[in-house]
Amino acid sequence: MLSVKEFKFTLLVGILLYFAFSTGIVKADRIKDISSVAGVRSNPLVGYGLVVGLDGTGDGSGAITDQSMKSMLSRLGINIPPDATLKAKNVAAVSIHATLPAFAKQGQKIDVTVASISGAKSLRGGSLLMTPLRGMDHKIYAIAQGNVVVSGFGVEGLDGSKVTVNVPSSGRILNGAMVERVIDTPFGDANEIVLNLHQPDFTTSTRLAEVINTTVGPGTAHSVDPASVSVNAPSDPAQRVSFISFLENLTINPGEAPAKIIINSRTGTVVIGKHVHVLPAAVSHGSLTVTITQSSQVNQPAPLSEGQTTVVPVSDIRVKQDNNKMFVFNPGVSLNEIVQAVNRVGAAPGDLVAILEALKEVGALQAELVII
């Protein structure tokens, strides 16, 4: 007899299997996962400041740090002679950058990243002094300050040897900046909202408008272009928020991506899309390997010959050619058949790139070839 726990588990499995076999597997994505509302975006912020309290890993003497320290101390009422040189081993000049989220309000806190811009070896144990963060319009939107958390470290010996783990010259401050200014968004200004697709596609744009019109009502949405869908929205802000919350949880079946092959020439990575097909073609690919080994041979003269011992370079050259057999692509060959055919001849990723480029050149590859 099943226990209560086993009964619940069996019932749950049965329900999942019922829905799986009765409804089938349907690829559906939420609108919020494939699109975003136009005008609702984050904004980058940047600033310049000083990190103090370092354990001798700061900038030391430097024009940037000296000028920054004198300017800061002057604002605090401490006057330093212009010709004085400050040896700031415990101070580092840093850049600070952060991202201001959409709809961030005054008093909210955001994370900041701190990175050395001078000669500081490590920011571990340092504290960032109050630093304004500005936007592209040079206005101050946040104030950053706090203890820097560094994940890396570095140690150095007297003989010059050193060990470094991660990057000790940069770190983060969680909730290290307080928002001081709100960025206006066009969210509630217009009579309509625009949904921008992350991946522009004519089919997806059309289906998105159709789903909204079917669910909400005819004429509510229309496709502007492959990347945008315009939707009539309530003018009241509260109703508009609820309306968008309803829309973003609707599901649609996005259009399938076009046939495409992505090749990373630096790493040799090759990604082949689902709809890639090849016209009839015969391929033969052989590798020629030339190996040159350089060594030295000592030439010793005969006894009592008054000759000199000489070192003669000796080169050993070997040539190896793989006699790979030719294979044929049948009409409309699929992705799986392409991979199997290339694997049968033992082609490496670099060889596969050469084969695909040749197929594209001859006109047999029905796909876009993208090399990055």
N, C-alpha and C positions, 0 to 999 in steps of 0.2 A: 504494500500500500504506500502511495506516495505521501511524503510529508507536505506541509503547507508551502514551504519554500520551493520544493521540487515541483509542486503543482503549478505555482505561479510562473516558474521558469518555463515549464512545458507549454502552458497556456500562451505565454508571450511569444515563444518560438512559433507556435501554431498560427497565431495571428499574423506575424511577420511573413510566414510562408504563404498564407492565404492571400495577403495583399500583393506579394511578389508575383504569384502565379496568376492572379485574377486581373491585375492591372498592367503587368509587364514592366519592363525597365524603360522609363522615359527620361530623357535628358532634359531637365528643366532647371533654370537658374532664376534666382530672385532678381528683380529689377535693381535693387540696391547693390547687388554684386557685380553688375555689368555696366552700370551707369552712375553718374553723379549729377547733382543739381547745379546748373550754371550759376556762377557767382559765389557758390559756397566752397571756399578754398582756404588753405592755410597761407601764411605769409612768412618769408624768411626775415630774421633779424640778425644784426651783427653789431659787435662793439669791440672796444679796445680797453684793456685794463692791466692791473698789476696783481700778481700772486705773491704773497709775502709768507714768511715763516718757513722757508725751505731750509733743509739741513745742508747748506753749502753747495747745493746743486743748481743755484740760480745762474743768472746771466753773467755775473761779475761786472767788470767795467765795460761799458758800451754806451755809445751815443744815445741810442733809443731809450735804454733804461735810465740813464742819467737824466735826460731831459724829462722823462715821465715822472721820475721821483721828485725832481725839483719843482715841477709844476704842481704835483699833488701836495707837497709840503707847503708850497706857497699859498695854496688855497686854504690850508689848515692854519695859516698864520706863522709859519716858520720860514724865515728868509735864509737862503743859502747863497754864498757868493757865486757869481756866474762862472768864475774860473775854477771852482772846486770840483774835484773828481770824486765820485762816489763809487766805492767798491761794493756793489750790491750782490754779494754771493748768496744772499738769502731771498733775493727778489727776482722775479721773472716777468718780462713783458709778454702778454698773452693776447690772443684774439678770442673772442667769445661769440658763438653763434647759436641760435635757437630758432625754433619754428613756432610761430604764433597761430594756434588753431583757429578755425572759423568759429565765430560767435563767442570768442573768449571775452570775459568780462573783467572789469577792474577788480583787483584784489585776488584774482586767481593766480596760481603758480604754475610755471612750466619748467621743464628740464633744460639745462644749457650744457654745451660742450666747450671746454677750455683747451686751447692748444698753444704751445710756446711758439713765438715768432723770432726769437733771438737765440742766445747760446745756452739756454737752460737745459741741463741733462735730464732732470726729472722734476715733476711737479708734486711728487708724493709728499704728503703732510702739509701742503700749502693751503692758504686761504685767499680767495678772491675778494678784493676790496670792491666797494660799491661802484658798479659800472653801468652806464646807460646803454641800452640796446636800441638801435635805430633801424627803421625800415628804409625802403628805397627813396622815400620822400624826405629823408634825413630827420624825421620827427622821432621823438623818444616814445617807444611803446611799452618798454619794460625796464626794470632795474634788476641787475643781477648781483648777487653776493652770496658767499658761503664757502664751505670747506670742499676742496677738490678731492674726488675719489678717483684714484689711479689704479688700474688693474695690472700694469706692468711694473717692472723694476729692473735696475741695472747695477752691476758691481764692477769695479775696475781695480786691477792690481798695480803695484808700483812698476812692474816690468812692461806695462802697456796692455796686458791681456785683460779682456773684459767679457762679461756675460750679460746679455740683455734679453729679457722676456717681455713679449708684447711691445707696447710703445709707452714708455714712462713719461714722455714729454707731452702727453695729452691726457685729459680726464673729463669726468662729468660731475655735475652738481645736480642731484635730484631735487626738483622743486626749487631750483636755485634762482629763479627770476620771478618777480611779481609784475603782473600786467598793470600798466598805468594808463593806457589809452585803448579805446575800443575802435575797431576798424568797421566802418559802415559797409554793409553788403546790400546788393539789390534784391534781396530775398523777398521783401514785402512791398516793393515799389510798383512792379508791373502787374498787369491783369493776368498774366500767364507765367508759367515756369517752363524752363527748357531742361530736358534731360539729355546730357551728353554721354554717348556710349564710349566706354574705354577702348573698344576695338571697333572703328567705323565699319559698317557693313550695311548694304542696301536691304538685304533680307531681314536682318535683325531689327533695323529701324522700322521697316514696314510691319513686322510682327509685333513690335512693342506698341505701336499706335493702335493696331487691331485689338490687342488684349485690353488696352485701356478703354477703347470705345465699346468693346463688348461688355466689360465689367461695369463701367461708370455710365456710359450713354453715348449714342452716336454723336460725332462732331466734337467730342471732348479733346481729342488729340489728333495731330497730323504730323507726318514726317516732314521735316524741313530739308534735311539732306541725310547722307549715310551716317552722319555722326550725331544728329540732333533730332529730338522729337519735342514739339511744342505742345503744352497741355494747359487748358483753361483751368485756373485755380480760383478758389474763393478769395475775396479781398480782405476778409477779416483775418488777422494774423493767427489767432487761435485755431480757426477752422482750416487755415492753410497748412499749419503744422500737422493737424490730424489727417488732412487729405494726403499730404506727402507720405506720412507714416503708412497710410493704407496702400498707396501706390507702390512704395518700395518693397512691399512684401508680396506683391503679385509675382507670379512665375511665368516665364515664357521659354520657348525652345529657340535659342539663338541659331542664326544661320551658320552652317559649317564653314570653317576657314578654307580659303582657296588652296589649291595644290602648291606646296612650297617646300623647298629644301634649304635648311640653314647650315652653313659650313663655317666653323670657326678655324681660320687658317693658323692661328697661334697655337691652339691646343689640339687641333686635329679632330675636334668633335663634329659629328655629322648627325643632324636630326632630319628625318624624312617624314613629311606629313602623310595623312591617311589617304588622300585622293591623288597621290602621285602615280602616274601611269607612264609606261614607256611603249613607244611604237616598235615594230619589228626592227631589230638591230643585232649585229654580231659583234662581239667584243673579245679582243685578245689583249692581255696585259702581262708583260714580262718585266722582271726586275733585273737590272744589270748592276752588280756589286763589284767595285774595284777596291782592293785592299793593298796598301803599300806599307811595308814594315821596314823601318830604318834601323840598322845595327852597325856596330863597329867591329872590325877584325884586326888583330895585331899581327903585323908582318915581322917575323924575327929573322935576322940574317944568319947565314951559316957560321959556324965557329971559325975564328981566325980569318974571317973575310974582311975585317975592318969596316963592315957595313953598319948602318944605323937602324934601330928599331923604329918602325913607322906604324901609324894607325890608319887603316884603310876603311872608308865607309862602304857598307854593303847594303844594297836595297833588294828587298824581296817583294815582287809584285805578283798578286794573284787576282784573277778575274773569274767571277762566278755569275752565271746567267740562269735564272729560273725559267724553265720551259713550261709556262702555264698554258693550258689548253684553252682554245676559243670556246666561248659559250654564247648561246643565242637567246635573246629576249623575244618571246612570242607577243602577238598583238594584245594590248590591254593588260600587260602584266601588272600584278599588284605589288604593294609594298613588301609583303612577306616573300614573294618570289624574287624580288630584287635583292633582298638581304641574303636569301639562301644561295642565289647564283654567285654573289660576290664572295660569300664565305667558302664556297666550294673551291674557288681558285686561291684561297688563302690571302686575299687582299687585305692589307693593313688600312687604317683610316686614311693615311696619305694617298695610298693607291686608289681608294674609293673616291676621293676627291677628284683625282685625275680622270677616272672613268666617268663620273657624273658630268664634269666639265666637257668631256669629249662628246657624250650623248647630247648635251644641250647644244653644242656647236653644230652637230650633224642634224639637229632638228627632231631627234627621237624622244627627247625628254619633255613630257607634257606637264611641266611644273616651272615655277619661278625659282631660280637658283640665286640664293642670297649668300654672299661671302662677307663675313664680318671679321 
